[in-house]
Amino acid sequence: MRPDMNNYPVQLSRGGLPNMTPRSTRTVGPTSSHSETNSTQSTPTKSVSKPTSSGYRSKFDGGIGGGRAGNFAALYRGVPVTGGSSTTVVNTVEVPHFDLKEDPSFWMDHNVQVLIRVRPLNGMEKSMHGYNRCLKQESAQSITWIGQSETRFTFDHVACETVDQEMLFRMAGLPMVENCLSGYNSCMFAYGQTGSGKTYTMLGEIDDLEVKPSPHRGMTPRIFEFLFARIQAEEESRSDERLKYSCKCSFLEIYNEQITDLLDPSSTYLHLREDVKQGVYVENLSEFEVRTVSDILKLLTQGSVNRKVAATNMNKESSRSHSVFTCAIESRWEKDSTTNVRFARLNLVDLAGSERQKSSGAEGERLKEAANINKSLSTLGHVIMILVDVANGKPKHVPYRDSRLTFLLQDSLGGNSKTMIIANVSPSICCAAETLNTLKFAQRAKLIQNNAVVNEDSTGDIIALQHQIRLLKEELSLLKRQNVFRSLSFGSTVKDTTQAQHTACSEKMYETDQQHVDGSLALESKGIIRMSTKQVRQREEETRSTKMMVRFREDKIHRMESLLGGSLPQDTYLLEENKALCEEIQMLQAKVDKNPEVTRFALENIRLLDQLRRFQEFYEEGERDILLDEVSNLREQLLHHLDGKSIWHNHPNVNGQPQEAMCISNQDNSLHLELKNTVNELEECRRNLNSCLEENQKLSREINDLQFMLDNIKSTTRDNDGNIKSIKDFQDTSEALASELDILEGVENGMECIYTTSVMKHAEEILDLQLELDILKIILKEERSIHGK
Ligand SMILES: Nc1ncnc2c1ncn2[C@@H]1O[C@H](COP(=O)(O)OP(=O)(O)OP(=O)(O)O)[C@@H](O)[C@H]1O
C-alpha cells in the first residue's frame, strides 16, 4: 500500500547513524534579511548550501519561489495558460505558468529524461537588465531561446519560473523513488552555469528541517522523506514475506580531479576501483546506514559544509566541486522458500558550474581549479556526444576514464540506470550565451540511451532452486524449438524431407555445441524480449492516441448533432469546439515533441543555425569584401602571367608592378638570346683561329723549305775554293728569295693580326654582355623580392 502522495509522512526518528554534529548551517535561497529593493546581502551564516547572492527575498517576505506573499510575490505570480496557447512574454514582470505533467509511466520506456528548470530572475539581473529575458516558454515541454536567431527546444519537461520545489519533486523525484524500490539504479544530475539553481534544486533549504520543513527544501530531502515513508508502508504491508529494507549512504566530492570523502574530510585522494561484482566504486569511502530522514539530514549537513566554496563574479559562494550523494538501497523478502534480494543505487549529483571561465571571472588558483572542473565537465559533454553516436548505431569507445566524474557515474550514463538530468538555466538576457549552452547540452543528453535492468537475485532451499532450474530448462528448450522453427520457416520452399533432415541436423548441432547455443539463445531471447516490449509500448502509445482521436471525433459528432437538434446554442457550440480543438492541438503537439526524430532534427537545426551565424558574422565584418578583392587581384595577376608577353608588348607603358616584372622577365629572355648568339660567334672565331694556325704552320714549313733552298743555292754558287762564282748572280737570286720571304712573312703576320683582333673583339663583347646580364639579374632579383613582399 502506498502512502498518500499528497501528504507523505516525514519520519524524524533517530536511526543507526553514528553521532555526528553538523559543524554549522547556512540557508539556501531567500533569507529574511534580504529584500527585493536592497540587493546587498547580510553576511551569510555557514550552511549546508549556498546563501542568497543576488537579492532573493525570503520565504517570509515573499521571495522568489517562496511563500508568494506581499507585493514582490505578485510580480512573480504565474499567469495560467489554458488550451496550450501562450502569449509571448519575455520582457514583462509576469511570465506564463505551465503545470508539469506527472506521468510515472513515462519511465517505463524512457531510461533517460531531461528536464529544464528556469529559475526566476534575481535582483541583480533585474536591476541591470530589467525583465529582459532570453527565453520564451510555449508549453510544459518546449522553450525557445530568443537570441540572435530563435532556437526552439523540446524536452521531456520544462519547469517554468513559477514551478516550486514541491511541484518539481512530484514530477521528477517521486517516480525516481519508485524506480529505486523496483530495483533500478537511478541517478539525478543538476547541470547549469553558476548561480542557475543547481544546489537550490538538489538540496534547497534544509535548516531546521526536523523542526519545521521549509517549502524551499530541495529534491534530496524530499526524496528521502518519500523513500522512508514508502519503505515503512511496504514493510508493513508485506510483513508476511518478511520484507526488510536497508539503506547505506555516502557523500563525496570531486574537486580538482581529486576525490574527498565529505563525511570524513581527512580522507582525501581516494581511488576509484572497478570489479565485476561491485562495478565502479570508491575505495575506503565511508558508508553510513540510515533509517530516517533525520539521519539523512545529518549526513547532508555535515557533508555540505565541507564542500569547497569559492567566490566568483557570478555567485558569491559558488560550489566549485561536483558532489555525489549516494544511497544503496537493498531489500530482502521470502517467497516460496526462496530468499529474494533486490538492490538499487541512487546517485544525487550536484555538478559545479558549467560556465566558461571568462564569464565567471576566475583568476589564479581559481583558474586552475576551473580548468579541472571543466575537465570533468568537458569529458561529461564528450562522453554524452559519443553516447549519442552509440545510440545511433555507431560503435565507439566511450572515454569514461578520462575524468573522475564520468568514470564514477558511468552506469548512469549509457549504462544500467534510469537517469534524470535537470538542466538549470537563468532566463535573464545577460545569461543568454550560457543558457543556450546549457540547452544545447541538455538537447544532446536527451538522445542518450541507457539500458536499465532490475537488480534482483533469488536464493532459497535446494528444492526451490531445482524447481526453478527445471522451469528454466523447459523455457530454454521451448525457445530452442521456436528458434529451429523460425529458421525452417524462412526456407518455405524446402521439402518436408529436407526439413526433417535439417531439423535433425540442427538438433545435432545443438547437442554438439550446447553451451554456445545456450549462450546465444539466452542473449537472443533477451534481445527479442526487449525489442518486443518496446514494440508493445509503442503500439500501446499509438493505440492511446488513436483512442483519443476517436474520442475527439465522437465528441464532435455529438456536438454537431446537438447543434442540429437545436439543443445546443451556436455560441456554446463554437466555444466548445474551440476548446476541443485546443486540446487536440496540445495532444498532437505533445506527440510530435516526444518523437526522437524531432530531437535529432532540432540538433541538426542548431548546428546549421550556428554555421549560419558564423557566416553572417563573417559577412558583416566586411571580411568577405576584402577576400573578394584579393581573389580578383590574384585572378588578374594570373591572367597577366598567362598572357605576359602580349601584355608587355601591347602595353609597354603600363606602370603597374606586374607589368614591370613582365618587362624584366622579357629583357632577361632577350639577353639569354644574345648570349647564345655570342657563344655561337665565339665558336666561329675559334674555328677561324684553328684554320689560321694551320695556315701559319703551312707557311712556316714553306719558309723553312725556302731557307733550305737558299742554303743550297749558296753552296752551289761557290767554287771548290769557296770563292763566289758570280756576285751578281748571287745577289740577284738572294734578293729574289728575300722578297719572296718578306711576302710570305707579311702574309703570316697579317693573318695573325687579323685573328688576334677578332678574338680580342669577341672576348670584349662577351665580357660586356656577361656584365650586363649580371646587372639585369640583380635588378630582376630585387624586383621579385619587392613583389613577393
Ligand atoms: N527556482 C528558484 N527559486 C528561487 N530561488 C532560486 C531558484 N533557483 C535558484 N535560486 C536562488 O539563486 C541563488 C543561486 O542558486 P544556487 O546556489 O542553487 O546556484 P548553483 O547553480 O548551485 O550555483 P553554483 O554552481 O555556483 O553552485 C540562490 O540564492 C538560490 O536560493
Ligand as a Chemical Component Dictionary entry (heavy atoms), coordinates in Angstrom:
data_LIG
# 
_chem_comp.id                   LIG 
_chem_comp.type                 NON-POLYMER 
_chem_comp.pdbx_formal_charge   0 
_chem_comp.three_letter_code    LIG 
# 
loop_
_chem_comp_atom.comp_id 
_chem_comp_atom.atom_id 
_chem_comp_atom.alt_atom_id 
_chem_comp_atom.type_symbol 
_chem_comp_atom.charge 
_chem_comp_atom.model_Cartn_x 
_chem_comp_atom.model_Cartn_y 
_chem_comp_atom.model_Cartn_z 
_chem_comp_atom.pdbx_ordinal 
LIG N1  N1  N 0 13.944 28.175 -8.610 1  
LIG C1  C1  C 0 14.409 29.066 -7.723 2  
LIG N2  N2  N 0 13.585 29.759 -6.954 3  
LIG C2  C2  C 0 14.050 30.643 -6.063 4  
LIG N3  N3  N 0 15.344 30.888 -5.827 5  
LIG C3  C3  C 0 16.231 30.239 -6.566 6  
LIG C4  C4  C 0 15.830 29.284 -7.558 7  
LIG N4  N4  N 0 16.916 28.781 -8.126 8  
LIG C5  C5  C 0 17.964 29.379 -7.524 9  
LIG N5  N5  N 0 17.578 30.238 -6.608 10 
LIG C6  C6  C 0 18.446 31.092 -5.780 11 
LIG O1  O1  O 0 19.522 31.517 -6.616 12 
LIG C7  C7  C 0 20.743 31.526 -5.918 13 
LIG C8  C8  C 0 21.788 30.665 -6.627 14 
LIG O2  O2  O 0 21.303 29.341 -6.685 15 
LIG P1  P1  P 0 22.251 28.102 -6.407 16 
LIG O3  O3  O 0 23.197 28.368 -5.319 17 
LIG O4  O4  O 0 21.376 26.928 -6.255 18 
LIG O5  O5  O 0 23.050 28.086 -7.785 19 
LIG P2  P2  P 0 24.058 26.978 -8.281 20 
LIG O6  O6  O 0 23.711 26.683 -9.685 21 
LIG O7  O7  O 0 24.119 25.845 -7.340 22 
LIG O8  O8  O 0 25.428 27.769 -8.275 23 
LIG P3  P3  P 0 26.922 27.160 -8.182 24 
LIG O9  O9  O 0 27.232 26.458 -9.440 25 
LIG O10 O10 O 0 27.738 28.374 -8.052 26 
LIG O11 O11 O 0 26.948 26.277 -7.016 27 
LIG C9  C9  C 0 20.449 31.017 -4.532 28 
LIG O12 O12 O 0 20.319 32.114 -3.678 29 
LIG C10 C10 C 0 19.115 30.315 -4.652 30 
LIG O13 O13 O 0 18.370 30.379 -3.488 31 
# 
loop_
_chem_comp_bond.comp_id 
_chem_comp_bond.atom_id_1 
_chem_comp_bond.atom_id_2 
_chem_comp_bond.value_order 
_chem_comp_bond.pdbx_ordinal 
LIG N1  C1  SING 1  
LIG C1  N2  SING 2  
LIG C1  C4  DOUB 3  
LIG N2  C2  DOUB 4  
LIG C2  N3  SING 5  
LIG N3  C3  DOUB 6  
LIG C3  C4  SING 7  
LIG C3  N5  SING 8  
LIG C4  N4  SING 9  
LIG N4  C5  DOUB 10 
LIG C5  N5  SING 11 
LIG N5  C6  SING 12 
LIG C6  O1  SING 13 
LIG C6  C10 SING 14 
LIG O1  C7  SING 15 
LIG C7  C8  SING 16 
LIG C7  C9  SING 17 
LIG C8  O2  SING 18 
LIG O2  P1  SING 19 
LIG P1  O3  DOUB 20 
LIG P1  O4  SING 21 
LIG P1  O5  SING 22 
LIG O5  P2  SING 23 
LIG P2  O6  DOUB 24 
LIG P2  O7  SING 25 
LIG P2  O8  SING 26 
LIG O8  P3  SING 27 
LIG P3  O9  DOUB 28 
LIG P3  O10 SING 29 
LIG P3  O11 SING 30 
LIG C9  O12 SING 31 
LIG C9  C10 SING 32 
LIG C10 O13 SING 33 
# 
